Amino acid sequence: MSKSKIIKGGFYLTIVNVLSQLLAIVVNIVLARLLLPEDFGLVALTMTFIGFIILFTSMGFGASIIHERETTQQKLSSIYWLNFGLAILSFIIIISTAQFAADFYDEQQLTSIVFVAAINILITPLFIIHYKLLERDLEFKTISKINLSGTVIGSIAAVIGAYLGLGVYALILQSLVSSFIRLILVLLFKRWRPNLYFNFKEIKGMVWYSLKFKASSTALYFERNIDYLILGKFFSSVILGYYAFAYNIMYTPVKRISYIFSEVLFPSFSSFKDDKEKIINGYFKSVQLIAMVSIPAMTILAFNAELIIQTVFGQKWDAAIPIVRILCFAGAIQSISQFGGVIFSSIGKPEVTMYVSIGRTILTVLAIVIGVQYGVLWVAYLLVAAKAIAYLLFLVVLNHHIPFKGIQLLKSLKGPIISLVTLAAIYILFYLQYLNVGEWSLLGVMMLMSLIVLYVFHKQTIIDIFKVLKSKAN
């Protein structure tokens, strides 16, 4: 596997995801001003319900295609038709149980919203195998063009829909349009076509790997979405909307960052799956790259949440400010733990990710069940604690399968931890009125200090990044 191709792939995905992140920020600002908190709460319930059904009616065939690397036309065709059949089954079950979801959460609007959102399930299987073939072949430049186009056009559709008064359906439209654009572009870029052929015996090995991978994905789903499943029952759609808004502010950048590394690391780690030293070194280097940006960014957002949210999103989101402050620290932890599962998948043990995710889910459920007794803020506090304990759990399991030294982790996180402590000290001085500056000045001081720490501890990494950018420009 060409190292330069992996580096180029990471470069293209990074650029596209930076652009996508900037676009997402702008779009979220516009949608937050045009829509109501309950719209975001209803979409959170809809997507959580649909995702819950899909867990049991679909399989992660894409991972088996990437992991196996060499697959025949017959095998790919069999996988394609099996995946499409499961998608139809998922669609039928979802629309048949939509009313149950509406009754369970006491939100009758959910029925029609689920009907519309479920259309996406029929679009995805038309191109997902083609897309995974592009990933397998490390065609990240093509993937980047496809994803950016889908994001841009989907975002435009959502803003137009919100402006025209579609309300919650504007958010659903964003996903549908994005998937449709990806469908068109993937089929244009990847000329592979399935045969009218199906033989289950030929793909038993791939199905078994997919089942193990799906089991880990299922556990990961519950870990990430169990809060919506539970909170939707105990809190109104308005409160859930504030929670979803705060969670998205924290999680969207984390998800984007994780996507870059997962998309690049899984195929690349799979290419040298027998060299565990390369894998663990690559993992800690990735942790360093993520942490040096995400931890200071999340900390600055937490300490300046009131100023940023009121200025950018408007005062109707004031109730979300304390939730944002707390969940930002959960985001800082999640940013460095989010993509860890690719290690186990790349060495052929995706079931390990499942075991880790089950442990995380148990911790998350405990945090939520205890927290709902005292209110949404307690849920947020306990989620931070749960994510911290969960990351320690992941490191113990990782060390069991690929031994490493604690100094490697500390070296990766040294700069970000010092940045966190420095920013916390500045905020304490401000809070105790020893630092007599305005809110905007405080934000400026924090940003300046984080840049100074970033340069001091990651100077060589920054130089290397600029070298890559310069080489691409030339």
C-alpha positions as CSV (number, residue, x, y, z in Angstrom):
1,M,0.0,0.0,0.0
2,S,1.5,3.3,-1.1
3,K,2.3,5.6,1.9
4,S,2.0,8.6,-0.3
5,K,-1.5,7.6,-1.4
6,I,-2.5,7.3,2.3
7,I,-1.0,10.8,3.0
8,K,-2.7,12.3,0.0
9,G,-5.9,10.6,1.0
10,G,-5.7,12.1,4.5
11,F,-4.9,15.5,3.0
12,Y,-7.9,15.5,0.7
13,L,-10.3,14.3,3.4
14,T,-8.9,16.9,5.9
15,I,-9.4,19.8,3.5
16,V,-12.9,18.7,2.6
17,N,-13.9,18.1,6.2
18,V,-12.6,21.5,7.2
19,L,-14.7,23.0,4.5
20,S,-17.7,20.9,5.5
21,Q,-17.2,21.8,9.1
22,L,-17.2,25.5,8.3
23,L,-20.3,25.1,6.1
24,A,-22.0,23.1,8.9
25,I,-21.3,25.9,11.4
26,V,-22.8,28.5,9.0
27,V,-25.8,26.3,8.2
28,N,-26.5,25.4,11.9
29,I,-26.4,29.1,12.7
30,V,-29.0,29.9,10.0
31,L,-31.2,26.9,10.8
32,A,-31.0,27.7,14.6
33,R,-32.4,31.2,13.8
34,L,-35.1,29.9,11.4
35,L,-36.3,26.9,13.3
36,L,-37.6,26.2,16.8
37,P,-35.9,24.0,19.6
38,E,-38.7,21.4,19.3
39,D,-37.9,20.9,15.6
40,F,-34.4,19.8,16.5
41,G,-35.8,17.6,19.3
42,L,-38.3,15.9,16.9
43,V,-35.5,15.2,14.4
44,A,-33.3,13.7,17.1
45,L,-36.1,11.3,18.1
46,T,-36.8,10.4,14.4
47,M,-33.2,9.6,13.6
48,T,-32.7,7.7,16.8
49,F,-35.8,5.6,16.2
50,I,-34.8,4.9,12.6
51,G,-31.3,4.1,13.6
52,F,-32.6,1.7,16.3
53,I,-34.6,-0.3,13.7
54,I,-31.7,-0.4,11.2
55,L,-29.5,-1.9,13.8
56,F,-31.4,-5.2,13.6
57,T,-32.2,-5.2,9.9
58,S,-28.9,-4.2,8.2
59,M,-25.3,-5.3,8.1
60,G,-21.9,-3.6,7.8
61,F,-20.9,-5.1,4.5
62,G,-18.7,-2.1,3.6
63,A,-16.3,-3.0,6.3
64,S,-15.9,-6.6,5.0
65,I,-15.2,-5.3,1.5
66,I,-12.4,-3.0,2.8
67,H,-11.0,-5.7,5.1
68,E,-11.0,-8.5,2.5
69,R,-9.6,-6.2,-0.2
70,E,-9.7,-8.9,-3.0
71,T,-13.3,-9.7,-3.9
72,T,-14.8,-11.1,-7.1
73,Q,-17.6,-9.6,-9.2
74,Q,-19.8,-12.5,-8.1
75,K,-19.2,-11.9,-4.4
76,L,-19.8,-8.1,-4.8
77,S,-23.0,-8.7,-6.7
78,S,-24.2,-11.1,-4.0
79,I,-23.4,-8.6,-1.3
80,Y,-25.1,-5.8,-3.2
81,W,-28.4,-7.7,-3.6
82,L,-28.4,-8.9,0.0
83,N,-27.8,-5.4,1.2
84,F,-30.6,-4.0,-1.0
85,G,-33.0,-6.7,0.3
86,L,-32.2,-5.9,3.9
87,A,-32.8,-2.2,3.2
88,I,-36.3,-2.9,1.8
89,L,-37.0,-4.9,4.9
90,S,-35.8,-2.1,7.1
91,F,-38.1,0.4,5.3
92,I,-41.2,-1.8,5.7
93,I,-40.5,-2.3,9.4
94,I,-39.9,1.4,10.1
95,I,-43.1,2.7,8.4
96,S,-45.0,-0.1,10.1
97,T,-43.8,0.8,13.6
98,A,-43.8,4.6,13.2
99,Q,-47.1,5.0,15.1
100,F,-45.7,3.0,18.0
101,A,-42.8,5.4,18.3
102,A,-45.2,8.4,18.2
103,D,-47.3,6.8,21.0
104,F,-44.2,5.9,23.1
105,Y,-42.8,9.4,23.0
106,D,-46.3,11.1,23.0
107,E,-45.3,13.0,19.8
108,Q,-47.9,12.3,17.1
109,Q,-45.9,14.3,14.5
110,L,-43.3,11.6,14.6
111,T,-45.4,9.3,12.3
112,S,-45.3,11.6,9.3
113,I,-41.7,12.7,10.0
114,V,-40.5,9.1,10.1
115,F,-42.3,8.3,6.8
116,V,-40.4,11.0,5.0
117,A,-37.0,10.3,6.7
118,A,-37.2,6.6,5.9
119,I,-36.9,7.3,2.2
120,N,-33.2,7.7,2.8
121,I,-33.0,4.0,3.6
122,L,-34.0,3.1,0.0
123,I,-31.5,5.5,-1.5
124,T,-28.3,4.4,0.4
125,P,-28.1,0.8,-0.8
126,L,-28.1,1.9,-4.4
127,F,-24.6,3.4,-4.0
128,I,-23.0,2.2,-0.7
129,I,-21.1,-0.8,-2.2
130,H,-19.7,1.5,-4.9
131,Y,-18.7,4.0,-2.2
132,K,-16.9,1.3,-0.1
133,L,-15.0,0.1,-3.2
134,L,-13.7,3.7,-3.5
135,E,-12.7,3.6,0.1
136,R,-11.0,0.2,-0.3
137,D,-9.0,1.5,-3.2
138,L,-8.1,4.7,-1.2
139,E,-9.7,7.0,-3.8
140,F,-10.0,9.7,-1.2
141,K,-9.8,12.6,-3.6
142,T,-12.9,11.3,-5.4
143,I,-14.7,10.6,-2.1
144,S,-13.9,14.1,-0.9
145,K,-15.5,15.6,-4.0
146,I,-18.6,13.5,-3.6
147,N,-19.0,14.2,0.1
148,L,-18.4,18.0,-0.2
149,S,-20.9,18.2,-3.1
150,G,-23.6,16.3,-1.1
151,T,-23.0,18.4,2.0
152,V,-23.2,21.7,0.1
153,I,-26.3,21.0,-1.9
154,G,-28.0,19.3,1.1
155,S,-27.3,22.3,3.3
156,I,-28.6,24.7,0.7
157,A,-31.8,22.6,0.4
158,A,-32.2,22.7,4.2
159,V,-31.8,26.5,4.4
160,I,-34.3,27.1,1.6
161,G,-36.7,24.7,3.2
162,A,-36.5,26.4,6.6
163,Y,-36.9,29.8,5.0
164,L,-40.0,28.6,3.2
165,G,-41.5,27.4,6.5
166,L,-41.1,23.7,6.2
167,G,-40.0,23.5,9.8
168,V,-38.8,20.2,11.0
169,Y,-39.0,18.8,7.4
170,A,-36.2,21.2,6.4
171,L,-33.8,19.1,8.5
172,I,-35.1,15.9,6.9
173,L,-34.7,17.4,3.5
174,Q,-31.0,18.1,4.2
175,S,-30.3,14.4,4.6
176,L,-32.4,13.3,1.7
177,V,-30.9,15.7,-0.8
178,S,-27.4,15.0,0.4
179,S,-27.9,11.2,-0.1
180,F,-29.4,11.7,-3.5
181,I,-26.5,13.8,-4.7
182,R,-24.0,11.3,-3.3
183,L,-26.0,8.6,-5.2
184,I,-25.6,10.4,-8.5
185,L,-21.9,11.2,-8.1
186,V,-20.8,7.8,-6.8
187,L,-22.5,6.1,-9.7
188,L,-20.7,8.5,-12.1
189,F,-17.3,8.1,-10.6
190,K,-17.5,4.3,-9.9
191,R,-18.5,2.4,-13.0
192,W,-18.9,-0.9,-11.2
193,R,-22.3,-2.5,-11.8
194,P,-23.7,-5.6,-10.0
195,N,-24.7,-8.7,-11.9
196,L,-28.0,-10.4,-11.6
197,Y,-26.3,-13.0,-9.4
198,F,-26.6,-14.2,-5.8
199,N,-24.9,-17.1,-4.0
200,F,-24.9,-16.9,-0.3
201,K,-22.2,-19.7,0.1
202,E,-19.6,-17.6,-1.6
203,I,-20.0,-14.7,0.8
204,K,-20.4,-16.6,4.1
205,G,-17.0,-15.4,5.2
206,M,-17.7,-11.8,4.4
207,V,-21.1,-12.1,6.1
208,W,-19.5,-13.5,9.2
209,Y,-17.0,-10.6,9.4
210,S,-19.9,-8.2,8.7
211,L,-21.9,-9.7,11.6
212,K,-19.0,-9.2,14.0
213,F,-18.5,-5.7,12.7
214,K,-22.2,-5.0,12.9
215,A,-22.3,-6.2,16.5
216,S,-19.6,-3.7,17.4
217,S,-21.5,-1.0,15.5
218,T,-24.7,-1.9,17.3
219,A,-23.0,-1.5,20.7
220,L,-21.5,1.8,19.5
221,Y,-25.0,3.0,18.4
222,F,-26.4,2.4,21.8
223,E,-23.5,4.2,23.4
224,R,-24.0,7.3,21.2
225,N,-27.8,7.4,21.1
226,I,-29.1,5.8,24.3
227,D,-29.4,9.3,25.7
228,Y,-32.0,10.3,23.1
229,L,-33.8,7.0,23.5
230,I,-34.2,7.6,27.2
231,L,-34.4,11.4,27.4
232,G,-37.1,11.5,24.8
233,K,-39.4,9.6,27.2
234,F,-38.7,11.7,30.3
235,F,-38.3,15.2,28.8
236,S,-40.4,17.3,26.4
237,S,-39.4,17.8,22.8
238,V,-38.4,21.4,23.7
239,I,-35.9,20.3,26.4
240,L,-34.7,17.5,24.2
241,G,-34.2,20.2,21.5
242,Y,-32.0,22.2,23.8
243,Y,-30.0,19.1,24.7
244,A,-29.7,18.1,21.0
245,F,-28.6,21.6,20.1
246,A,-25.9,21.5,22.8
247,Y,-24.9,18.0,21.9
248,N,-24.5,18.9,18.2
249,I,-22.4,21.9,19.0
250,M,-20.1,19.5,20.9
251,Y,-20.4,16.4,18.7
252,T,-20.4,17.8,15.1
253,P,-16.7,18.8,15.2
254,V,-15.8,15.6,16.9
255,K,-17.7,13.5,14.4
256,R,-16.0,15.4,11.5
257,I,-12.6,14.9,13.0
258,S,-13.3,11.2,13.7
259,Y,-14.6,10.7,10.2
260,I,-11.3,11.9,8.7
261,F,-9.2,9.5,10.8
262,S,-11.6,6.6,10.6
263,E,-11.9,6.8,6.8
264,V,-8.1,7.0,6.4
265,L,-6.9,4.8,9.2
266,F,-9.2,1.8,8.7
267,P,-8.1,1.1,5.1
268,S,-4.5,2.0,5.8
269,F,-4.2,0.0,9.1
270,S,-5.8,-2.9,7.3
271,S,-3.0,-2.7,4.7
272,F,-0.4,-3.5,7.5
273,K,-2.6,-5.3,9.9
274,D,0.2,-7.7,11.0
275,D,2.5,-4.8,12.1
276,K,1.1,-3.8,15.5
277,E,3.9,-1.4,16.2
278,K,3.0,0.7,13.1
279,I,-0.7,0.6,14.1
280,I,-0.1,1.8,17.7
281,N,2.3,4.5,16.6
282,G,-0.2,5.7,14.0
283,Y,-2.9,5.7,16.6
284,F,-1.0,7.9,19.1
285,K,0.1,10.2,16.4
286,S,-3.6,10.6,15.4
287,V,-4.6,11.2,19.0
288,Q,-2.0,14.0,19.1
289,L,-3.2,15.6,15.9
290,I,-6.8,15.5,17.1
291,A,-6.2,16.6,20.7
292,M,-4.0,19.6,19.9
293,V,-7.0,21.1,18.1
294,S,-10.1,19.7,19.8
295,I,-9.2,20.0,23.5
296,P,-8.3,23.7,23.3
297,A,-11.3,24.4,21.0
298,M,-13.8,22.6,23.3
299,T,-12.3,24.4,26.4
300,I,-12.6,27.8,24.8
301,L,-16.2,27.1,23.8
302,A,-17.1,25.9,27.3
303,F,-15.7,29.0,29.0
304,N,-17.2,31.4,26.5
305,A,-20.5,29.6,25.8
306,E,-22.8,32.5,26.8
307,L,-21.1,35.0,24.6
308,I,-20.8,32.7,21.6
309,I,-24.3,31.3,21.7
310,Q,-26.1,34.6,22.3
311,T,-24.1,36.3,19.6
312,V,-24.3,33.6,17.0
313,F,-27.5,31.7,17.6
314,G,-29.7,34.3,19.4
315,Q,-31.2,34.5,22.9
316,K,-33.9,31.8,22.2
317,W,-31.1,29.3,22.8
318,D,-30.1,30.6,26.3
319,A,-31.5,27.5,28.0
320,A,-28.9,25.5,26.1
321,I,-25.9,27.5,27.4
322,P,-25.2,25.6,30.7
323,I,-25.6,22.2,28.8
324,V,-23.1,23.3,26.2
325,R,-20.6,24.3,28.9
326,I,-20.7,20.9,30.4
327,L,-20.9,18.8,27.3
328,C,-17.9,20.5,25.7
329,F,-15.7,18.6,28.1
330,A,-17.4,15.4,27.1
331,G,-16.6,16.4,23.5
332,A,-13.0,16.9,24.4
333,I,-12.8,13.4,25.8
334,Q,-14.8,11.9,22.9
335,S,-12.6,13.5,20.3
336,I,-9.6,11.3,21.2
337,S,-11.6,8.1,21.9
338,Q,-14.1,8.3,19.0
339,F,-12.0,6.5,16.3
340,G,-10.2,4.0,18.5
341,G,-12.4,1.1,17.3
342,V,-10.7,1.1,13.8
343,I,-7.7,-0.5,15.4
344,F,-9.6,-3.6,16.4
345,S,-11.4,-3.8,13.1
346,S,-8.2,-3.4,11.1
347,I,-6.6,-6.4,12.9
348,G,-9.6,-8.5,12.2
349,K,-11.2,-8.3,15.7
350,P,-14.2,-5.9,15.3
351,E,-15.9,-7.8,18.1
352,V,-13.5,-6.2,20.6
353,T,-15.0,-2.9,19.7
354,M,-18.4,-4.3,20.6
355,Y,-17.2,-5.4,24.0
356,V,-15.8,-1.9,24.7
357,S,-18.9,-0.3,23.4
358,I,-21.1,-2.4,25.7
359,G,-19.1,-1.3,28.6
360,R,-19.4,2.3,27.5
361,T,-23.1,1.9,27.0
362,I,-23.6,0.6,30.5
363,L,-21.8,3.6,31.9
364,T,-23.8,5.9,29.7
365,V,-27.1,4.3,30.8
366,L,-26.2,4.6,34.4
367,A,-25.3,8.3,33.9
368,I,-28.6,9.0,32.2
369,V,-30.8,7.0,34.6
370,I,-29.3,8.7,37.6
371,G,-29.2,12.1,35.9
372,V,-32.8,12.2,34.8
373,Q,-33.9,12.1,38.5
374,Y,-32.3,15.6,39.0
375,G,-32.6,17.3,35.6
376,V,-30.9,17.6,32.2
377,L,-27.8,19.3,33.7
378,W,-27.1,16.4,35.9
379,V,-27.4,14.2,32.9
380,A,-24.7,16.3,31.2
381,Y,-22.4,16.2,34.2
382,L,-22.6,12.4,34.6
383,L,-22.0,11.9,30.9
384,V,-18.7,13.7,31.2
385,A,-17.7,11.3,34.0
386,A,-19.0,8.3,32.0
387,K,-16.9,9.2,28.9
388,A,-13.8,9.7,31.0
389,I,-14.1,6.3,32.6
390,A,-15.0,4.7,29.2
391,Y,-11.8,6.1,27.7
392,L,-9.8,4.5,30.5
393,L,-11.6,1.3,29.8
394,F,-10.7,1.5,26.1
395,L,-7.0,2.1,26.9
396,V,-6.9,-1.0,29.1
397,V,-8.4,-3.2,26.4
398,L,-6.1,-1.7,23.7
399,N,-3.1,-2.4,25.9
400,H,-4.2,-6.0,26.2
401,H,-4.3,-6.5,22.4
402,I,-1.5,-4.1,21.4
403,P,0.8,-3.4,24.4
404,F,2.0,0.2,24.7
405,K,3.7,2.4,27.2
406,G,1.8,5.1,29.2
407,I,4.5,7.6,28.2
408,Q,3.3,7.3,24.6
409,L,-0.2,8.5,25.6
410,L,1.2,11.3,27.9
411,K,3.5,12.5,25.1
412,S,0.5,12.7,22.7
413,L,-1.6,14.7,25.2
414,K,1.1,16.8,26.9
415,G,0.4,19.9,24.9
416,P,-3.4,19.7,25.0
417,I,-3.4,19.1,28.7
418,I,-1.2,22.1,29.4
419,S,-3.5,24.2,27.1
420,L,-6.5,23.0,29.1
421,V,-4.9,23.9,32.4
422,T,-3.8,27.3,31.1
423,L,-7.2,28.2,29.8
424,A,-8.9,27.0,33.0
425,A,-6.5,29.2,35.1
426,I,-7.3,32.3,32.9
427,Y,-11.0,31.7,33.4
428,I,-10.7,31.3,37.1
429,L,-8.8,34.6,37.3
430,F,-11.5,36.2,35.2
431,Y,-14.3,34.7,37.3
432,L,-12.7,35.8,40.6
433,Q,-12.3,39.3,39.0
434,Y,-8.5,39.2,39.2
435,L,-8.4,39.5,35.4
436,N,-10.3,42.7,34.7
437,V,-11.2,42.3,31.0
438,G,-14.5,42.2,29.0
439,E,-16.0,39.0,27.6
440,W,-14.6,39.6,24.1
441,S,-11.2,40.3,25.5
442,L,-11.3,37.1,27.5
443,L,-12.1,35.2,24.3
444,G,-9.2,36.8,22.6
445,V,-6.8,36.1,25.4
446,M,-7.8,32.5,25.5
447,M,-7.4,32.0,21.8
448,L,-4.0,33.7,21.9
449,M,-2.8,31.5,24.7
450,S,-4.0,28.3,23.0
451,L,-2.1,29.3,19.9
452,I,1.0,29.9,21.9
453,V,0.8,26.5,23.6
454,L,0.0,24.9,20.3
455,Y,3.1,26.4,18.7
456,V,5.4,25.6,21.6
457,F,4.5,21.9,21.9
458,H,3.6,21.1,18.3
459,K,5.9,23.3,16.3
460,Q,7.3,20.4,14.3
461,T,3.9,19.0,13.6
462,I,2.7,22.4,12.3
463,I,5.8,22.7,10.1
464,D,5.1,19.3,8.6
465,I,1.5,20.2,7.9
466,F,2.5,23.4,6.2
467,K,5.1,21.4,4.1
468,V,2.3,19.1,3.0
469,L,0.1,22.0,2.1
470,K,2.9,23.7,0.2
471,S,3.7,20.5,-1.7
472,K,0.0,20.2,-2.7
473,A,-0.2,23.8,-3.8
474,N,2.8,23.2,-6.1
